[in-house]
Structure formats: structure tokens, C-alpha cells
């Protein structure tokens, strides 16, 4: 009975006999069915890329953004329920603004990530609340270390610092591809193209909904200011990704 969640999935405050919290697992499943999200820590900054699924052909391009600016040198991307993700984004902005007003310096990325994790975790502790159905990736500049850092906050409230991370329906495949990259030498410019390639190769155009690719960077060339990529840059990255995928497919056919 415990494995099916029957009787133990009515509240996030209830553990099943085998130590599971089903409401948190259900929240994670909602993330796993959403568009693929990728974060890369490159040699000169951070790349955030998100596959925004378009549920309706009448949607205006650029609406319901998945990538947002938190502060001047901090950006975030989320996948899962859009409304839940926006709530976490608003909380991140409040934390960044409050820290700056109180201490007179930008909030350190580790502090911001921990505070967001505590906030998300709070929603798993009360029966009157439900867990957030969204995962968030933070790309921030750490002034003390003079480098950019990458964090991911999960629906359970867990937070980890990464060299490369992924969430969404293509998570496993994306992680496999990220592990093949040499992130210590990969530049942000190359990372934009690789992120587009990974997201494109994991899609099945015959089955998946139409999508819009969002990419942003926290790069040294821009003084680590969070900056969404221009449409022309994304279009060029998608074109390069398509060519690379076609080349790989041709090579596989030749080997067969």
C-alpha cells in the first residue's frame, strides 16, 4: 500500500512506512514532465538554457519567460509549473533586494541559494501548503571568488552547487551529454551552442509540443551582468545545433 501512495499522499507532512513523502515526489514528477532546463558553469561564466514548451499556437513569442533576472549579477531559470516558478523568482528578488538594503552589498550566491532552499522546504512542512512544482537553477557572480557559480534548488528544498546540471523531461539525457563536455575550457560562447545542441537532440519533433528556446548568460565579457541572449544569437546557436545533430546522424548511418 505504501508504494502506491494510498493513504500516505494526502499531506506533505506524512511519511510512508518506507520513508517516502509522496507529495514531494509528485511535485518532482511535475518538473520531470516539463521542458528541459540546463545550466553550465563555463570557464568564463554561466549559461542558462530552457526549453519553453508552447501549449498554444496563439501564444505571443517571449511571453511566460522561464529565465529571469534576480539582481544585476544574478539570473535564474526554472522548469515546472510556471506560476510556482514565478513565485520562487519573486522570493529570490525579495531576498536579493532585502540583503542589499540591510548590508549594503549584493547577496552572496551561496546565501541566496540557501535562503531559497529554506523557503521551498517550508512548503513541505505544513499540511495546509503544497510543495512547489518547479525546480530553479541560479547563475550568479561570486565577488569574493571572482567567478560565477551555479546552484539548483529542487522541489524538496534540497540545493546543490554544480559544474553542470539539468532538470525537466530530458534530465537524464542532458546530464549524460553535459558530462561529455570539458567545462573547464568551454567558453560561454561555446556553451550557448552546446546547450542548444543538447536540448535540440533530446526533442522528438513528431511527438513533442512546439517550443521556444530561452538562453541567458552571466559572463566575464559583460562584467558578469546577467544578460538574456539576443534572438539572433539563439537562432545562430539553433542552426549550429541542427547541423551538428545531422552530422552525427550521418556518421552513425555510415557506420551501420
HELIX and SHEET records of a PDB file:
HELIX    1   1 UNK A    2  UNK A    4  5                                   3    
HELIX    2   2 UNK A   22  UNK A   32  1                                  11    
HELIX    3   3 UNK A   82  UNK A  103  1                                  22    
HELIX    4   4 UNK A  109  UNK A  122  1                                  14    
HELIX    5   5 UNK A  171  UNK A  179  1                                   9    
HELIX    6   6 UNK A  188  UNK A  201  1                                  14    
HELIX    7   7 UNK A  220  UNK A  222  5                                   3    
HELIX    8   8 UNK A  231  UNK A  255  1                                  25    
SHEET    1   A 5 UNK A 164  UNK A 167  0                                        
SHEET    2   A 5 UNK A  37  UNK A  42 -1                                        
SHEET    3   A 5 UNK A  45  UNK A  53 -1                                        
SHEET    4   A 5 UNK A 211  UNK A 219 -1                                        
SHEET    5   A 5 UNK A 226  UNK A 228 -1                                        
SHEET    1   B 5 UNK A  67  UNK A  71  0                                        
SHEET    2   B 5 UNK A  74  UNK A  80 -1                                        
SHEET    3   B 5 UNK A 134  UNK A 142 -1                                        
SHEET    4   B 5 UNK A 147  UNK A 153 -1                                        
SHEET    5   B 5 UNK A 159  UNK A 162 -1                                        
END                                                                             
